[in-house]
Amino acid sequence: MASNPEIRPDPGPDRIDPQSPPETQPSQAPAEEPMQQPGEIEAPSPDTLQPGQQPTELPPLN
């Protein structure tokens, strides 16, 4: 049993943990990447914002 690490009962970093980071779970990466873009969260720029949304930190470009 112990010689087979693939069928170990203890949850691995990227085997049974659905809440593990996208780095260990390649199947969740494409779903979380577009949502967690540093350009949108840390520094919202007019290019990343969608039409209708106004930048909170930057003044209107009019």
C-alpha positions as CSV (number, residue, x, y, z in Angstrom):
1,M,0.0,0.0,0.0
2,A,2.7,2.5,1.1
3,S,4.7,1.7,-2.1
4,N,1.8,3.1,-4.2
5,P,1.8,6.9,-3.8
6,E,-0.9,7.2,-6.4
7,I,-3.6,5.5,-4.3
8,R,-2.6,6.9,-0.9
9,P,-5.6,7.7,1.3
10,D,-4.1,11.0,2.5
11,P,-5.1,13.9,0.3
12,G,-2.2,15.2,-1.8
13,P,-1.6,18.9,-2.6
14,D,-3.3,18.5,-6.0
15,R,-5.3,15.3,-5.7
16,I,-8.3,15.6,-3.4
17,D,-8.1,19.2,-2.4
18,P,-10.6,21.2,-4.6
19,Q,-9.7,24.4,-2.8
20,S,-6.0,24.2,-3.6
21,P,-4.5,27.2,-5.6
22,P,-4.8,27.2,-9.4
23,E,-1.0,26.4,-9.6
24,T,-1.6,22.9,-8.3
25,Q,-4.9,22.5,-10.0
26,P,-4.5,23.0,-13.8
27,S,-8.2,22.3,-14.3
28,Q,-9.2,25.3,-12.2
29,A,-6.5,27.7,-13.6
30,P,-8.4,28.7,-16.8
31,A,-11.5,29.5,-14.7
32,E,-9.7,31.6,-12.1
33,E,-7.1,33.3,-14.2
34,P,-9.4,35.8,-16.0
35,M,-11.0,36.7,-12.6
36,Q,-7.7,37.2,-10.7
37,Q,-5.8,39.5,-13.0
38,P,-3.4,41.7,-11.2
39,G,-4.1,44.5,-13.7
40,E,-7.8,44.6,-12.7
41,I,-7.5,44.3,-8.9
42,E,-4.3,46.1,-8.1
43,A,-4.3,48.9,-10.7
44,P,-7.5,49.3,-12.7
45,S,-6.6,50.8,-16.0
46,P,-9.0,52.1,-18.7
47,D,-7.9,49.3,-21.0
48,T,-8.9,46.6,-18.6
49,L,-12.2,48.2,-17.5
50,Q,-15.2,47.3,-19.5
51,P,-17.4,50.0,-21.2
52,G,-19.6,51.5,-18.5
53,Q,-17.1,51.1,-15.7
54,Q,-15.2,54.2,-14.6
55,P,-11.7,53.9,-13.1
56,T,-11.9,54.7,-9.3
57,E,-8.3,55.8,-8.9
58,L,-7.8,57.5,-12.3
59,P,-9.7,60.7,-13.3
60,P,-12.0,60.6,-16.4
61,L,-10.1,60.8,-19.6
62,N,-12.4,63.5,-21.2
